[in-house]
Amino acid sequence: MIVEPIDLKRMKKLHYILAAALMALCAACGEVEDPLVTELKTFLTQQSVPGIYQNGRAMFAYNESAHQICTNTVSQMCRIQLDDASVALTMTLSSAPEVGKKQTLTLGLHNIKLPFETSYEVEVSEVDSEKHLVRLFERETLMGFVFCYE
C-alpha cells in the first residue's frame, strides 16, 4: 500500500475557501430578532407618555396632574418631576437622536426607588416629530424610554 504525502499548500487553500464560504453564509442569514424584542419594540411605539417602560409596563411615567415636564434640546435632556421637585427623573442623551443610531442614555434619579442603572446603551427606535417624542430601546434589560423632545 502506497500512501501519498499530504499537500499542505492545497489543504491551506481549501481551509481558506471553506472559511470564506462559511462567513458568506453567516452574513447572508442576517440577524434574526427575538420575537419578544419585536413585541416590546411594537409596544414602545404605541406609548405616547414620556417615561420608562420595562417588559410591557410603565415603571415611571409622566402624569399630567402630578408632574411637570421640561426639555432642553441643546443638552438633549428631558426631566419629569413632581410639582414640588421632591421626585424627579432626568433623561439625557449623548447626542441628537437619529433613528437606528446607538447612544448613551444617562438617568438622573432623585427619590425614585426603582432598580435602575444610571446609564444605558440604547437604540433610537423612533423619532416622532409630530408628537415631539423619541422612543429608545435597550435590548439587555428589555427597557424602553419615551423621551420628550422639542
N, C-alpha and C positions, 0 to 999 in steps of 0.2 A: 504494500500500500504506500503510495506516494502522497505526502502532504505538501500542498503548495504554501509558500510563505504568504503571510497576510500583507497586503499592500496598504501601508499606513497612510499614505497620501490619499488614496482612494477612500479609505474609511473616514478620514478627516473631512473630506469634501462631502461625503454622504451625511456626516454628522451636522455640518453647517446647513445643508439643504433641508434636512428634517427639522432642525431648529427654526429655520426661516418659515417653513410651511406651518409649523405649529403656532408661531407668533402671528402669522397672517390669519390663520383660522380663529384664533382667540380675538383678534381685532375685528374680524367680520361679525362675530357673535354679538359684540357690544355688551354693555352692562344692562342687565335685566333688573328693573327696580322692584323692590319688595312691595307686594300688594298693600301692606299696612302703611308703608310710607306714602304710596299713591293716595290711599284713602284719607290719611291725615292731611296731606297737602290740599286735597279737594275740600276737606272740612275747613281748613285755614282760609281758603279763598272765599268762603261763604261768610266769614266773620268780618263785621264792619265796626266792631268796638275795639279801640286800642287796648292792648293788654298782653298778657302771657297765657298761652294755651299749652296744655300737655295731654297727650292721649285722648284728644277729642273733647276736652272740657276746659273751661276758663279757670285758671289758677289765681289770676289777679286781673281785673278788667275795670275800665273806666265806667263810673256810674254817674250819670249827669246830675242827679240830685245830691250826691255827696262829694263829688270830686271837682277839681279844677284841672285843666289840661293846658300845657303850654308847649310850644315848639320853637326850635331855633334851627333854621336850615343852614346857617353858616357853620354852626358846630355839630350839625347832624344829630340833634338832641330832641327827645320827646319826654316830657315829665307829666306824670299823673300824681296828684296829691289831694289829700283831704283839704277842705276849706281852711282849716287851722294849721295845715302843713305838718301835723303830727305824724302822718304816714305818707310816704312818698316813694314812687318808683321813677327812676330816671333811666332811660334807654338811650345810649349814644352809639352811633355807627362810626366806623373808622373812616368812611368816605361816602360820597354821594351815592345813593342807591342806583344800581344798574341790574336789570333782570339777568339772572344766571350767574352773577358775579358772587364770589365768596368774600365775606367781610367779617370783621370782628365786631361783635355787639357787646358793649360793656353795660352792665346793670349797676345802678346805684340803688341800694335798698335801705330805706330809713323806716325802722319799726315794722318791717314786714317779716313775719315769722314763717317763712316757707323755705324749703331746702333748695335754693337756687345758687348756682355758681355766680361769680361776678363777671365772667367773660365767656362768650360762646363764639365759635366759628359758625357762621350762618350763611345760608344761600339766599339771595334775594329772589323770592318766588314770583312776586308780582309788585308792580308799581301802578296803583290805581290813582291816576291824576285827577279823575272826576271827583272822587271822594277824599282825596288828599291822604291816602293810606299807602303804606309799604308793608308787604307781608314777607316775613323772613322765616326760614325753616332750618332747624338743626337736627341732623339725622341721628346722632348717637343717643340723645335723650328724648327724641321724638317731640321736641318742643317747637312751638310756633309763636311768633311775635308779630303783633299788629302794631305798627308804628305810625303815629300821626305825623304827616309830613306836609308842610305848607310852604 
